[in-house]
Amino acid sequence: AEDLINMKTGEVYMEAGETIKATMTRTSGAGTPRVTVSRYTGTAASCNTALANSTQVTGTTATVAYLVTTPGIYVISATSYLNNSGAFSYSLATSY
């Protein structure tokens, strides 16, 4: 299923062997999009360790894909690269 959302984080339960894909596109403003995937393991601090992240440092689109190896709750975070360039709007498309 595909989904368009406007938020900073989202979570989904995934089984081993499934893939999380996310594409973040800046729709206005000047920030550089960045998307990360982390696994929730019982504490908020567990979401601070990215398992996968988009790698671009400029541009309007960020993409990430992560093959799940351990079943559990995964968190997709939408931010800007180094919190640069102030406010911007974005869309985030996900598929699982």
C-alpha positions as CSV (number, residue, x, y, z in Angstrom):
1,A,0.0,0.0,0.0
2,E,1.2,3.6,-0.7
3,D,0.4,6.5,1.5
4,L,1.0,10.3,1.3
5,I,1.4,11.9,4.7
6,N,2.6,15.2,6.2
7,M,4.3,14.5,9.5
8,K,7.6,14.3,11.2
9,T,7.6,10.6,12.3
10,G,5.5,7.6,11.6
11,E,5.7,4.0,12.8
12,V,4.8,0.6,11.3
13,Y,5.1,-3.0,12.4
14,M,7.2,-5.1,10.0
15,E,8.2,-8.7,9.6
16,A,11.7,-10.0,8.7
17,G,12.1,-10.0,4.9
18,E,9.8,-7.0,4.2
19,T,11.2,-3.7,2.9
20,I,10.4,-0.2,4.1
21,K,10.6,2.4,1.3
22,A,10.1,6.2,1.8
23,T,10.5,9.2,-0.5
24,M,10.4,12.7,0.9
25,T,9.9,15.6,-1.5
26,R,10.2,19.2,-0.6
27,T,7.2,21.1,-1.9
28,S,8.1,24.6,-0.7
29,G,10.8,26.4,1.2
30,A,14.6,25.8,1.1
31,G,15.4,22.9,3.4
32,T,17.1,19.7,2.1
33,P,15.0,16.6,2.9
34,R,16.3,13.7,4.9
35,V,14.6,10.4,5.8
36,T,15.7,7.9,8.3
37,V,14.5,4.5,9.4
38,S,15.1,3.2,13.0
39,R,13.7,0.4,15.1
40,Y,11.7,1.0,18.3
41,T,13.0,-1.4,21.0
42,G,11.1,-0.1,24.1
43,T,12.5,3.4,24.7
44,A,12.4,6.7,22.8
45,A,16.2,6.7,22.8
46,S,16.2,3.5,20.6
47,C,14.9,5.6,17.8
48,N,18.1,7.8,17.8
49,T,20.0,5.1,16.0
50,A,19.3,5.1,12.2
51,L,19.4,1.7,10.5
52,A,19.1,3.5,7.1
53,N,19.0,7.1,6.0
54,S,18.9,9.1,2.8
55,T,22.4,10.2,1.8
56,Q,21.9,13.4,-0.3
57,V,23.2,16.7,1.0
58,T,21.4,19.0,-1.5
59,G,18.3,18.8,-3.6
60,T,14.5,18.5,-3.2
61,T,14.1,14.7,-2.9
62,A,15.3,12.1,-0.3
63,T,14.8,8.4,-0.6
64,V,15.5,5.4,1.7
65,A,15.0,1.7,1.5
66,Y,15.5,-0.8,4.3
67,L,15.2,-4.6,4.3
68,V,13.9,-5.6,7.7
69,T,15.9,-8.4,9.3
70,T,14.2,-8.4,12.7
71,P,10.4,-8.2,13.2
72,G,9.3,-5.2,15.2
73,I,8.1,-1.6,15.2
74,Y,10.1,0.6,12.8
75,V,10.0,4.4,12.8
76,I,10.3,6.6,9.7
77,S,11.5,10.2,10.5
78,A,11.4,13.1,8.2
79,T,13.8,15.9,8.9
80,S,16.2,18.2,7.0
81,Y,19.8,17.6,6.4
82,L,21.7,19.3,9.2
83,N,18.5,21.3,10.0
84,N,19.5,23.7,7.2
85,S,17.8,26.6,5.5
86,G,14.8,27.2,7.8
87,A,11.2,26.1,7.4
88,F,9.9,24.1,4.4
89,S,6.9,21.9,3.5
90,Y,7.1,18.4,2.2
91,S,5.2,15.2,1.3
92,L,6.3,11.8,2.4
93,A,5.3,8.7,0.3
94,T,5.8,5.3,1.9
95,S,5.4,1.7,0.7
96,Y,5.9,-1.5,2.6
